[in-house]
Amino acid sequence: MSDLDDLIAEMRQKRDELRVKLHLAGKDARDDWEQAVSEWDRFVEKAQLEKSADEVGEAARNLGLKLKEAFERARKSD
C-alpha cells in the first residue's frame, strides 16, 4: 500500500469517527462538516486521478522503451 493509500485510509477512519459524533453538534459544526466532506471528496478524486496519471505515465515509458528496442533491432538487422 502506498503512502497515499495509507493517508486516504487514515482520513477515512477519522471521517467516519467524526460522522458518528456529528449528530451531537450544532448547525455551524454541521455546516463545517459538510464543507470538509466536500473537500474530502475532491481530495480523493484528485488523488485517484494522479495515481491513474502516474500509472499511465509508467505505461507510456515502458511502451517507449519497447519501441526504442524494436527500432534498434530493426536498424541492426539492415
N, CA, C and O atoms as a DFTB+ gen file, in Angstrom:
312 C
 N C O
     1  1       0.854      -1.173       0.000
     2  2       0.000       0.000       0.000
     3  2       0.902       1.239       0.000
     4  3       1.887       1.291       0.737
     5  1       0.573       2.213      -0.808
     6  2       1.402       3.407      -0.916
     7  2       1.113       4.373       0.225
     8  3       0.132       4.226       0.953
     9  1       1.989       5.363       0.365
    10  2       1.776       6.393       1.381
    11  2       0.446       7.092       1.164
    12  3      -0.258       7.407       2.123
    13  1       0.099       7.337      -0.092
    14  2      -1.167       7.997      -0.399
    15  2      -2.333       7.117       0.016
    16  3      -3.310       7.613       0.578
    17  1      -2.250       5.822      -0.250
    18  2      -3.307       4.902       0.162
    19  2      -3.430       4.866       1.683
    20  3      -4.539       4.831       2.217
    21  1      -2.296       4.875       2.381
    22  2      -2.313       4.897       3.847
    23  2      -2.979       6.166       4.359
    24  3      -3.787       6.116       5.286
    25  1      -2.640       7.305       3.755
    26  2      -3.235       8.578       4.162
    27  2      -4.737       8.564       3.937
    28  3      -5.501       9.005       4.796
    29  1      -5.162       8.062       2.793
    30  2      -6.596       8.004       2.500
    31  2      -7.307       7.107       3.507
    32  3      -8.381       7.463       3.993
    33  1      -6.736       5.961       3.828
    34  2      -7.348       5.051       4.800
    35  2      -7.452       5.708       6.173
    36  3      -8.476       5.590       6.846
    37  1      -6.399       6.394       6.584
    38  2      -6.410       7.078       7.878
    39  2      -7.465       8.178       7.902
    40  3      -8.196       8.327       8.881
    41  1      -7.538       8.939       6.827
    42  2      -8.507      10.032       6.769
    43  2      -9.938       9.500       6.719
    44  3     -10.845      10.109       7.287
    45  1     -10.145       8.370       6.046
    46  2     -11.482       7.756       6.025
    47  2     -11.911       7.373       7.436
    48  3     -13.056       7.593       7.831
    49  1     -10.974       6.795       8.193
    50  2     -11.297       6.390       9.557
    51  2     -11.667       7.602      10.397
    52  3     -12.659       7.573      11.126
    53  1     -10.874       8.672      10.302
    54  2     -11.166       9.885      11.066
    55  2     -12.506      10.482      10.643
    56  3     -13.285      10.934      11.483
    57  1     -12.768      10.481       9.336
    58  2     -14.032      11.000       8.827
    59  2     -15.200      10.212       9.410
    60  3     -16.194      10.793       9.846
    61  1     -15.076       8.882       9.414
    62  2     -16.151       8.043       9.928
    63  2     -16.372       8.261      11.423
    64  3     -17.513       8.267      11.886
    65  1     -15.295       8.439      12.178
    66  2     -15.418       8.710      13.608
    67  2     -16.131      10.035      13.849
    68  3     -16.984      10.141      14.730
    69  1     -15.778      11.035      13.065
    70  2     -16.421      12.342      13.219
    71  2     -17.890      12.295      12.819
    72  3     -18.721      12.979      13.417
    73  1     -18.206      11.501      11.824
    74  2     -19.599      11.377      11.385
    75  2     -20.472      10.874      12.535
    76  3     -21.602      11.333      12.707
    77  1     -19.950       9.934      13.319
    78  2     -20.695       9.392      14.450
    79  2     -20.987      10.486      15.476
    80  3     -22.065      10.513      16.071
    81  1     -20.029      11.385      15.682
    82  2     -20.186      12.458      16.669
    83  2     -21.015      13.624      16.151
    84  3     -21.451      14.466      16.937
    85  1     -21.237      13.687      14.864
    86  2     -21.880      14.837      14.249
    87  2     -23.298      15.076      14.757
    88  3     -23.715      16.227      14.879
    89  1     -24.030      14.039      15.050
    90  2     -25.419      14.219      15.463
    91  2     -25.537      15.034      16.754
    92  3     -26.615      15.546      17.054
    93  1     -24.465      15.161      17.511
    94  2     -24.471      15.954      18.738
    95  2     -24.094      17.412      18.487
    96  3     -24.214      18.248      19.383
    97  1     -23.650      17.712      17.302
    98  2     -23.121      19.046      17.003
    99  2     -24.236      20.009      16.599
   100  3     -25.338      19.600      16.235
   101  1     -23.914      21.298      16.674
   102  2     -24.846      22.335      16.254
   103  2     -24.776      22.565      14.756
   104  3     -24.002      21.917      14.052
   105  1     -25.599      23.502      14.270
   106  2     -25.678      23.790      12.836
   107  2     -24.345      24.244      12.267
   108  3     -23.958      23.791      11.189
   109  1     -23.626      25.131      12.960
   110  2     -22.332      25.598      12.450
   111  2     -21.369      24.434      12.263
   112  3     -20.649      24.363      11.267
   113  1     -21.364      23.535      13.219
   114  2     -20.482      22.370      13.119
   115  2     -20.903      21.487      11.949
   116  3     -20.053      20.956      11.234
   117  1     -22.208      21.327      11.751
   118  2     -22.685      20.518      10.620
   119  2     -22.310      21.163       9.294
   120  3     -21.927      20.473       8.349
   121  1     -22.421      22.508       9.223
   122  2     -22.015      23.212       8.002
   123  2     -20.523      23.006       7.737
   124  3     -20.115      22.748       6.604
   125  1     -19.715      23.123       8.796
   126  2     -18.275      22.878       8.652
   127  2     -18.025      21.445       8.190
   128  3     -17.159      21.188       7.353
   129  1     -18.793      20.530       8.745
   130  2     -18.663      19.124       8.380
   131  2     -18.958      18.915       6.897
   132  3     -18.203      18.242       6.195
   133  1     -20.051      19.488       6.431
   134  2     -20.425      19.334       5.024
   135  2     -19.341      19.889       4.103
   136  3     -19.041      19.301       3.064
   137  1     -18.762      21.010       4.483
   138  2     -17.687      21.589       3.681
   139  2     -16.462      20.666       3.691
   140  3     -15.834      20.445       2.655
   141  1     -16.135      20.136       4.860
   142  2     -14.983      19.235       4.968
   143  2     -15.201      17.972       4.134
   144  3     -14.273      17.497       3.478
   145  1     -16.409      17.431       4.153
   146  2     -16.709      16.229       3.370
   147  2     -16.587      16.527       1.879
   148  3     -16.071      15.709       1.117
   149  1     -17.060      17.690       1.470
   150  2     -16.943      18.082       0.066
   151  2     -15.473      18.183      -0.348
   152  3     -15.086      17.706      -1.415
   153  1     -14.662      18.806       0.506
   154  2     -13.226      18.909       0.232
   155  2     -12.581      17.524       0.214
   156  3     -11.705      17.251      -0.606
   157  1     -13.013      16.662       1.115
   158  2     -12.507      15.289       1.158
   159  2     -12.783      14.572      -0.164
   160  3     -11.897      13.934      -0.733
   161  1     -14.012      14.686      -0.639
   162  2     -14.373      14.034      -1.896
   163  2     -13.494      14.525      -3.044
   164  3     -13.052      13.728      -3.872
   165  1     -13.240      15.831      -3.098
   166  2     -12.374      16.382      -4.142
   167  2     -10.942      15.865      -3.985
   168  3     -10.277      15.555      -4.973
   169  1     -10.474      15.775      -2.740
   170  2      -9.126      15.268      -2.471
   171  2      -8.968      13.834      -2.972
   172  3      -8.003      13.514      -3.666
   173  1      -9.921      12.976      -2.617
   174  2      -9.845      11.567      -3.020
   175  2      -9.905      11.449      -4.539
   176  3      -9.160      10.669      -5.132
   177  1     -10.786      12.218      -5.167
   178  2     -10.892      12.181      -6.627
   179  2      -9.576      12.605      -7.271
   180  3      -9.097      11.961      -8.204
   181  1      -8.998      13.692      -6.768
   182  2      -7.733      14.177      -7.327
   183  2      -6.616      13.158      -7.091
   184  3      -5.795      12.917      -7.976
   185  1      -6.585      12.567      -5.904
   186  2      -5.551      11.575      -5.593
   187  2      -5.654      10.382      -6.531
   188  3      -4.637       9.879      -7.009
   189  1      -6.875       9.924      -6.800
   190  2      -7.057       8.789      -7.701
   191  2      -6.662       9.155      -9.128
   192  3      -6.076       8.342      -9.843
   193  1      -6.986      10.390      -9.544
   194  2      -6.591      10.833     -10.881
   195  2      -5.076      10.893     -11.005
   196  3      -4.513      10.483     -12.020
   197  1      -4.418      11.407      -9.967
   198  2      -2.959      11.485     -10.003
   199  2      -2.342      10.093     -10.026
   200  3      -1.357       9.852     -10.724
   201  1      -2.925       9.183      -9.262
   202  2      -2.434       7.804      -9.255
   203  2      -2.602       7.189     -10.643
   204  3      -1.698       6.523     -11.146
   205  1      -3.768       7.419     -11.260
   206  2      -4.007       6.914     -12.615
   207  2      -3.040       7.539     -13.603
   208  3      -2.516       6.856     -14.483
   209  1      -2.800       8.843     -13.460
   210  2      -1.874       9.533     -14.364
   211  2      -0.471       8.956     -14.221
   212  3       0.234       8.774     -15.214
   213  1      -0.064       8.669     -12.984
   214  2       1.252       8.060     -12.763
   215  2       1.334       6.696     -13.445
   216  3       2.348       6.358     -14.057
   217  1       0.257       5.918     -13.334
   218  2       0.240       4.594     -13.951
   219  2       0.281       4.708     -15.471
   220  3       0.969       3.931     -16.134
   221  1      -0.451       5.671     -16.027
   222  2      -0.433       5.883     -17.476
   223  2       0.959       6.321     -17.912
   224  3       1.470       5.860     -18.932
   225  1       1.571       7.217     -17.134
   226  2       2.921       7.672     -17.453
   227  2       3.914       6.528     -17.455
   228  3       4.770       6.444     -18.337
   229  1       3.807       5.654     -16.480
   230  2       4.700       4.494     -16.405
   231  2       4.473       3.569     -17.600
   232  3       5.431       3.064     -18.184
   233  1       3.223       3.347     -17.960
   234  2       2.922       2.502     -19.118
   235  2       3.478       3.125     -20.398
   236  3       4.005       2.415     -21.254
   237  1       3.362       4.442     -20.530
   238  2       3.891       5.124     -21.717
   239  2       5.413       5.007     -21.771
   240  3       5.984       4.786     -22.839
   241  1       6.069       5.155     -20.619
   242  2       7.529       4.997     -20.577
   243  2       7.929       3.578     -20.994
   244  3       8.862       3.389     -21.775
   245  1       7.217       2.591     -20.466
   246  2       7.519       1.196     -20.823
   247  2       7.313       0.956     -22.314
   248  3       8.123       0.289     -22.958
   249  1       6.236       1.495     -22.856
   250  2       5.983       1.354     -24.286
   251  2       7.084       2.034     -25.089
   252  3       7.551       1.490     -26.089
   253  1       7.495       3.210     -24.660
   254  2       8.577       3.922     -25.341
   255  2       9.862       3.120     -25.353
   256  3      10.554       3.068     -26.370
   257  1      10.188       2.497     -24.234
   258  2      11.397       1.668     -24.170
   259  2      11.299       0.469     -25.105
   260  3      12.268       0.121     -25.780
   261  1      10.121      -0.165     -25.142
   262  2       9.938      -1.307     -26.038
   263  2      10.058      -0.877     -27.496
   264  3      10.658      -1.583     -28.306
   265  1       9.487       0.283     -27.832
   266  2       9.595       0.782     -29.206
   267  2      11.040       1.099     -29.559
   268  3      11.499       0.798     -30.661
   269  1      11.753       1.708     -28.620
   270  2      13.165       2.028     -28.854
   271  2      13.948       0.752     -29.138
   272  3      14.741       0.698     -30.079
   273  1      13.721      -0.276     -28.319
   274  2      14.407      -1.552     -28.525
   275  2      14.047      -2.158     -29.877
   276  3      14.913      -2.690     -30.572
   277  1      12.775      -2.077     -30.250
   278  2      12.342      -2.630     -31.538
   279  2      13.002      -1.883     -32.692
   280  3      13.444      -2.505     -33.659
   281  1      13.072      -0.551     -32.601
   282  2      13.712       0.242     -33.651
   283  2      15.204      -0.091     -33.748
   284  3      15.757      -0.186     -34.843
   285  1      15.842      -0.266     -32.598
   286  2      17.270      -0.603     -32.605
   287  2      17.500      -1.979     -33.224
   288  3      18.451      -2.169     -33.982
   289  1      16.636      -2.933     -32.904
   290  2      16.762      -4.272     -33.501
   291  2      16.549      -4.199     -35.011
   292  3      17.270      -4.839     -35.777
   293  1      15.558      -3.419     -35.435
   294  2      15.280      -3.281     -36.870
   295  2      16.452      -2.622     -37.583
   296  3      16.810      -3.024     -38.690
   297  1      17.047      -1.622     -36.965
   298  2      18.180      -0.926     -37.570
   299  2      19.380      -1.864     -37.700
   300  3      20.085      -1.839     -38.709
   301  1      19.606      -2.684     -36.688
   302  2      20.744      -3.607     -36.705
   303  2      20.549      -4.723     -37.726
   304  3      21.526      -5.280     -38.225
   305  1      19.310      -5.050     -38.038
   306  2      19.066      -6.147     -38.979
   307  2      19.254      -5.720     -40.427
   308  3      19.279      -6.571     -41.316
   309  1      19.388      -4.416     -40.690
   310  2      19.613      -3.930     -42.070
   311  2      20.978      -4.258     -42.565
   312  3      21.321      -3.920     -43.698
